[in-house]
Amino acid sequence: MLNRIILPRFGDRAFESICRSDAKALHGELSGSRGTADYAVCVLGSLYTRIIDDWELSEMRNPCARVKRFGARRVERFLSPEERRRVEAVISRGLRLRPGNRGRIAPYSAWAIRLLMLTGLRKSEILELEWSMVDWQHSCLHLPETKIGQRTVIVSDEVIQLLREIQTACSYPQSGLVIRGRNGTKLTSLNYTWNSIRQAAGIPDVRIHDLRHSFASDALMAGVPLAIVGEMLGHRNPSTTQRYAHLADKVVRDALVTATRRIVGTTSVEEKAVPFTRLDDAQWAQVAPLVGANRARPGPPIDLRGVVDAIRWFESQEDARWSDLPAEFGRPTTCWRWHKRWVERGVWAQVVAVLGAGP
């Protein structure tokens, strides 16, 4: 942004000669690409923040103050647990392949991706991390230069374990870059590696920066307050963290639903379902003459007592079908036919009257 836009435009001018109208004119000329226009003003304003606030070289007003930006609808993309598993599977498979094979992933690239996923740090912060910045005793990273200046990042035991793994694999270096390219230089192919990973994992729309968004999402869904997430991500301005506010609202809503259901569950009196009981001998003695249990019939014997219980069970269930009838009562078709016959002849009404409405 400096080399391509800002310095060609303002590089030969004294910094105090740049005013708000210059920043507005630059923004307007770049309106064909709204994202570029907004970012150019952002970078220029950042320079003047250093000049005015950090270096105290002038008391002038920041020329980018109150320059209206185009703005853009932010579409945050978060990895689901299943997508995380697919990414890890692709990485693990790529590490097992031999160099030169398609899908091969170099160890340093795999380590970088895993650190991004586990820390929520910016890509530049991971790629510029040095061993001297790792505080093993206190499980934190001392970053001397970040987007918001010097900061200390507390990391999890899993991150420390991964850093130990990297150190062991690299013969215990005490200095230099943690993530290195060839000849110990800064790794420059991480975007290329991530593009291959996301294609293989079936998530082509996930940018490498979305790993940072996913870290924030997982923290919020675990109940971490929004302000703490902002601290974890290193946001200088609380408004930056507000992009995740809808996730925090969801956590609050879920907690509210859980609490409400618990309250309702402890204060409401639920009707207890009366368990079904089969006919006792006294009841059957009253019902048997009504259904003709003592009448001789051709063919195999029929357990009419079981049929009566089957019909009573069926009528005691809500939305039951005859096919749901437990096997202990007999065949559903047989029970259904007897029920139909007894209803048509008025026999079942007499049975109900004798037994009462209850099961």
C-alpha positions as CSV (number, residue, x, y, z in Angstrom):
1,M,0.0,0.0,0.0
2,L,2.9,2.3,0.8
3,N,4.9,1.6,-2.3
4,R,2.0,1.3,-4.7
5,I,-0.3,4.2,-3.6
6,I,0.7,6.3,-0.7
7,L,4.4,7.1,-1.4
8,P,3.9,7.8,-5.1
9,R,1.2,10.3,-4.1
10,F,2.7,12.0,-1.0
11,G,6.3,10.8,-0.8
12,D,7.8,14.1,-1.9
13,R,5.8,16.2,0.5
14,A,6.4,17.3,4.0
15,F,4.1,15.3,6.3
16,E,2.7,18.5,7.9
17,S,1.5,19.7,4.5
18,I,-1.0,16.8,4.1
19,C,-4.5,17.8,5.1
20,R,-7.9,16.3,5.3
21,S,-8.8,17.3,1.8
22,D,-5.8,15.4,0.4
23,A,-6.9,12.2,2.3
24,K,-10.5,12.7,0.9
25,A,-9.2,13.2,-2.6
26,L,-7.1,10.0,-2.4
27,H,-10.0,8.1,-1.1
28,G,-12.3,9.4,-3.9
29,E,-9.8,8.6,-6.6
30,L,-9.6,5.0,-5.5
31,S,-13.4,4.6,-5.3
32,G,-13.3,2.0,-8.2
33,S,-12.1,-0.4,-5.5
34,R,-13.8,0.5,-2.3
35,G,-11.8,-1.9,-0.2
36,T,-8.5,-0.5,-1.5
37,A,-9.8,3.0,-0.9
38,D,-10.7,2.4,2.7
39,Y,-7.5,0.5,3.4
40,A,-5.3,3.3,1.9
41,V,-6.9,5.8,4.2
42,C,-6.5,3.4,7.1
43,V,-2.7,2.9,6.4
44,L,-2.2,6.7,6.0
45,G,-4.1,7.4,9.2
46,S,-2.0,4.8,11.0
47,L,1.2,6.6,9.9
48,Y,-0.1,9.9,11.3
49,T,-1.1,8.1,14.6
50,R,2.6,7.2,14.9
51,I,3.8,10.7,14.0
52,I,1.4,12.5,16.3
53,D,0.8,10.2,19.2
54,D,3.7,7.8,19.4
55,W,6.6,9.9,18.1
56,E,5.1,13.3,19.2
57,L,6.6,15.0,16.1
58,S,3.7,17.3,15.6
59,E,0.5,18.6,17.2
60,M,-1.3,18.6,13.9
61,R,-4.7,16.9,13.4
62,N,-4.7,13.5,11.8
63,P,-5.7,14.2,8.1
64,C,-7.6,11.0,8.0
65,A,-9.8,11.8,10.9
66,R,-13.5,11.9,10.0
67,V,-12.8,10.8,6.4
68,K,-15.9,8.8,5.7
69,R,-15.2,5.3,4.5
70,F,-17.2,3.3,2.1
71,G,-17.4,0.4,4.5
72,A,-18.1,-3.2,3.6
73,R,-20.4,-5.9,4.8
74,R,-18.2,-8.2,6.9
75,V,-18.9,-11.8,6.3
76,E,-17.2,-13.8,9.1
77,R,-16.5,-17.4,8.4
78,F,-16.1,-19.8,11.3
79,L,-14.9,-23.4,11.1
80,S,-17.3,-26.0,12.5
81,P,-16.0,-28.9,14.6
82,E,-16.4,-31.2,11.6
83,E,-14.4,-28.8,9.4
84,R,-11.7,-28.6,12.0
85,R,-11.4,-32.4,12.0
86,R,-11.2,-32.4,8.2
87,V,-8.4,-29.8,8.2
88,E,-6.5,-31.8,10.8
89,A,-7.0,-35.0,8.7
90,V,-5.6,-33.3,5.6
91,I,-2.6,-32.0,7.5
92,S,-1.8,-35.3,9.1
93,R,-2.1,-37.1,5.8
94,G,0.1,-34.5,4.1
95,L,2.8,-34.9,6.7
96,R,3.0,-38.6,6.0
97,L,3.6,-38.2,2.3
98,R,7.1,-38.0,1.0
99,P,8.6,-34.8,-0.4
100,G,7.6,-34.3,-4.0
101,N,4.3,-36.2,-3.7
102,R,1.1,-34.3,-4.4
103,G,-0.5,-33.2,-1.2
104,R,2.7,-33.2,0.7
105,I,2.8,-30.6,3.6
106,A,6.1,-29.5,5.1
107,P,6.3,-29.7,8.9
108,Y,6.9,-26.0,9.3
109,S,3.7,-25.2,7.4
110,A,1.7,-27.7,9.4
111,W,3.1,-26.2,12.6
112,A,2.2,-22.7,11.5
113,I,-1.4,-23.7,10.7
114,R,-1.8,-25.5,14.0
115,L,-0.4,-22.5,15.9
116,L,-2.8,-20.2,14.1
117,M,-5.7,-22.4,15.0
118,L,-4.7,-22.8,18.7
119,T,-3.8,-19.2,19.4
120,G,-5.9,-16.9,17.3
121,L,-2.8,-14.8,16.6
122,R,-2.3,-13.0,13.3
123,K,-0.4,-14.7,10.6
124,S,2.4,-12.2,10.8
125,E,2.7,-12.7,14.6
126,I,3.2,-16.5,14.1
127,L,5.6,-16.1,11.2
128,E,7.7,-13.6,13.0
129,L,7.7,-15.4,16.4
130,E,11.2,-16.1,17.7
131,W,12.3,-18.6,20.3
132,S,13.5,-15.8,22.5
133,M,9.9,-14.6,22.8
134,V,8.7,-17.9,24.3
135,D,8.3,-17.8,28.1
136,W,8.2,-21.5,29.0
137,Q,7.9,-20.9,32.7
138,H,4.8,-18.7,32.5
139,S,3.3,-20.2,29.3
140,C,3.2,-17.0,27.4
141,L,4.6,-15.3,24.4
142,H,6.3,-11.8,24.6
143,L,5.6,-10.2,21.3
144,P,7.7,-7.0,21.0
145,E,6.0,-5.6,17.9
146,T,2.4,-6.3,16.9
147,K,-0.4,-4.3,15.3
148,I,-1.1,-2.7,18.7
149,G,2.5,-2.6,19.9
150,Q,4.2,-4.8,22.4
151,R,1.9,-7.4,24.1
152,T,2.1,-10.5,26.1
153,V,0.0,-13.4,25.0
154,I,-0.9,-16.2,27.4
155,V,-1.1,-19.5,25.6
156,S,-2.6,-22.9,26.5
157,D,-0.8,-26.1,27.5
158,E,-1.5,-27.5,24.1
159,V,0.4,-24.6,22.5
160,I,3.3,-25.1,24.8
161,Q,3.3,-28.8,24.0
162,L,3.3,-28.0,20.2
163,L,6.2,-25.5,20.7
164,R,8.1,-28.3,22.5
165,E,7.4,-30.6,19.6
166,I,8.8,-28.0,17.2
167,Q,11.8,-27.4,19.3
168,T,12.6,-31.1,19.7
169,A,12.2,-31.7,15.9
170,C,14.6,-28.8,15.2
171,S,17.4,-29.9,17.6
172,Y,16.5,-27.5,20.4
173,P,17.2,-24.0,19.0
174,Q,17.4,-21.1,21.5
175,S,17.2,-18.3,19.0
176,G,15.9,-17.5,15.5
177,L,12.4,-18.0,14.0
178,V,10.1,-20.6,15.4
179,I,8.5,-21.1,11.9
180,R,11.2,-21.0,9.3
181,G,11.5,-21.3,5.6
182,R,14.5,-22.5,3.7
183,N,17.9,-21.5,5.2
184,G,16.2,-20.3,8.4
185,T,14.5,-17.3,6.7
186,K,10.8,-16.3,7.1
187,L,8.3,-18.7,5.7
188,T,6.7,-17.2,2.6
189,S,4.6,-20.1,1.2
190,L,2.0,-20.4,3.9
191,N,-0.9,-19.0,1.8
192,Y,-0.1,-21.5,-0.9
193,T,-0.1,-24.3,1.6
194,W,-3.4,-23.2,3.1
195,N,-5.0,-23.0,-0.3
196,S,-4.1,-26.6,-0.9
197,I,-5.4,-27.6,2.6
198,R,-8.7,-25.9,2.3
199,Q,-9.3,-27.3,-1.2
200,A,-8.6,-30.8,0.0
201,A,-10.7,-30.3,3.2
202,G,-13.7,-29.1,1.1
203,I,-13.8,-25.6,2.6
204,P,-12.6,-23.4,-0.4
205,D,-14.2,-20.3,1.1
206,V,-12.2,-20.3,4.3
207,R,-9.3,-17.8,4.3
208,I,-6.3,-18.3,6.5
209,H,-7.4,-15.2,8.5
210,D,-10.7,-17.0,9.2
211,L,-8.7,-19.3,11.6
212,R,-8.4,-16.2,13.8
213,H,-12.2,-15.6,13.6
214,S,-12.8,-19.3,14.4
215,F,-10.7,-19.1,17.5
216,A,-12.8,-16.1,18.7
217,S,-16.0,-18.0,17.8
218,D,-15.0,-21.1,19.8
219,A,-14.0,-19.0,22.8
220,L,-17.3,-17.2,22.8
221,M,-19.3,-20.4,22.4
222,A,-17.4,-21.7,25.4
223,G,-18.7,-18.8,27.5
224,V,-15.7,-16.5,27.4
225,P,-16.9,-12.9,27.8
226,L,-16.6,-10.6,24.7
227,A,-14.2,-8.2,26.4
228,I,-11.8,-11.1,27.3
229,V,-11.9,-12.4,23.7
230,G,-10.9,-8.9,22.6
231,E,-7.9,-9.1,25.0
232,M,-7.0,-12.6,23.6
233,L,-7.1,-11.3,20.1
234,G,-5.1,-8.2,20.8
235,H,-7.8,-5.7,19.8
236,R,-6.9,-2.1,20.7
237,N,-10.3,-0.8,20.0
238,P,-13.3,-2.6,21.7
239,S,-15.4,-1.8,18.6
240,T,-13.3,-4.3,16.6
241,T,-14.5,-7.1,18.9
242,Q,-18.1,-6.1,18.3
243,R,-18.1,-8.1,15.0
244,Y,-18.4,-11.2,17.3
245,A,-21.2,-9.7,19.4
246,H,-23.9,-11.8,17.7
247,L,-22.1,-14.9,18.9
248,A,-21.9,-13.6,22.4
249,D,-25.6,-12.8,22.2
250,K,-26.3,-16.5,21.2
251,V,-24.3,-17.7,24.2
252,V,-26.4,-15.5,26.5
253,R,-29.6,-16.6,24.8
254,D,-28.7,-20.3,25.2
255,A,-27.9,-19.7,28.8
256,L,-31.2,-17.9,29.3
257,V,-33.2,-20.7,27.7
258,T,-31.4,-23.2,29.9
259,A,-32.2,-21.2,33.0
260,T,-35.8,-20.6,32.0
261,R,-36.4,-24.3,31.4
262,R,-34.9,-25.2,34.7
263,I,-37.2,-22.7,36.5
264,V,-40.2,-23.9,34.6
265,G,-39.3,-27.5,35.3
266,T,-39.0,-26.9,39.1
267,T,-42.1,-24.9,39.4
268,S,-44.6,-26.5,37.1
269,V,-46.6,-29.5,38.2
270,E,-46.6,-32.2,35.5
271,E,-49.3,-34.7,35.2
272,K,-47.9,-38.1,35.8
273,A,-49.0,-40.7,33.3
274,V,-50.8,-43.6,34.9
275,P,-49.0,-46.8,34.1
276,F,-51.0,-49.4,32.2
277,T,-52.1,-52.5,34.2
278,R,-53.6,-55.6,32.8
279,L,-56.9,-57.0,34.0
280,D,-56.9,-58.8,37.3
281,D,-59.0,-61.9,37.9
282,A,-61.9,-60.1,39.4
283,Q,-62.2,-57.7,36.4
284,W,-61.9,-60.5,33.9
285,A,-64.7,-62.4,35.7
286,Q,-66.9,-59.4,35.0
287,V,-65.8,-58.9,31.4
288,A,-65.7,-62.6,30.3
289,P,-69.4,-63.1,29.9
290,L,-69.7,-59.8,27.8
291,V,-67.1,-60.9,25.2
292,G,-68.3,-64.5,25.1
293,A,-65.1,-65.9,26.6
294,N,-66.9,-69.1,27.6
295,R,-68.5,-69.7,24.1
296,A,-67.1,-72.6,22.1
297,R,-65.5,-71.5,18.8
298,P,-64.0,-73.5,16.0
299,G,-60.3,-73.3,15.2
300,P,-57.4,-72.6,17.5
301,P,-58.2,-71.2,20.9
302,I,-58.1,-67.3,21.2
303,D,-56.9,-65.5,24.3
304,L,-59.8,-63.0,24.6
305,R,-58.4,-61.8,27.9
306,G,-55.2,-60.8,26.1
307,V,-57.3,-59.2,23.3
308,V,-59.3,-57.1,25.8
309,D,-56.0,-55.9,27.4
310,A,-54.6,-55.1,24.0
311,I,-57.6,-52.9,23.1
312,R,-57.4,-51.2,26.5
313,W,-53.7,-50.6,26.0
314,F,-54.3,-49.2,22.5
315,E,-57.0,-46.7,23.8
316,S,-54.7,-45.6,26.6
317,Q,-52.0,-44.4,24.3
318,E,-51.9,-41.1,22.4
319,D,-51.4,-41.3,18.7
320,A,-50.8,-45.1,18.8
321,R,-51.1,-47.4,15.9
322,W,-52.1,-51.0,16.0
323,S,-48.6,-51.9,14.6
324,D,-47.2,-50.4,17.8
325,L,-49.0,-53.1,19.9
326,P,-46.5,-54.9,22.2
327,A,-46.0,-58.6,21.2
328,E,-47.2,-59.7,24.7
329,F,-50.8,-58.8,23.7
330,G,-50.9,-60.9,20.6
331,R,-51.1,-60.2,16.9
332,P,-52.1,-56.6,16.0
333,T,-54.4,-57.7,13.2
334,T,-56.3,-60.1,15.4
335,C,-56.8,-57.6,18.1
336,W,-57.9,-55.0,15.6
337,R,-60.6,-57.3,14.1
338,W,-62.0,-58.2,17.6
339,H,-62.1,-54.5,18.5
340,K,-63.9,-53.6,15.3
341,R,-66.4,-56.5,15.8
342,W,-67.1,-55.5,19.5
343,V,-67.5,-51.8,18.7
344,E,-70.0,-52.6,15.9
345,R,-72.1,-54.9,18.1
346,G,-72.0,-52.5,21.2
347,V,-70.0,-55.1,23.2
348,W,-67.1,-52.8,23.8
349,A,-69.2,-50.0,25.2
350,Q,-70.4,-52.5,27.8
351,V,-66.9,-53.5,28.7
352,V,-65.9,-49.9,29.1
353,A,-68.9,-49.3,31.3
354,V,-68.0,-52.2,33.6
355,L,-64.3,-51.4,33.9
356,G,-64.6,-47.7,33.9
357,A,-62.6,-45.1,31.8
358,G,-59.2,-45.9,33.4
359,P,-56.8,-48.4,32.1
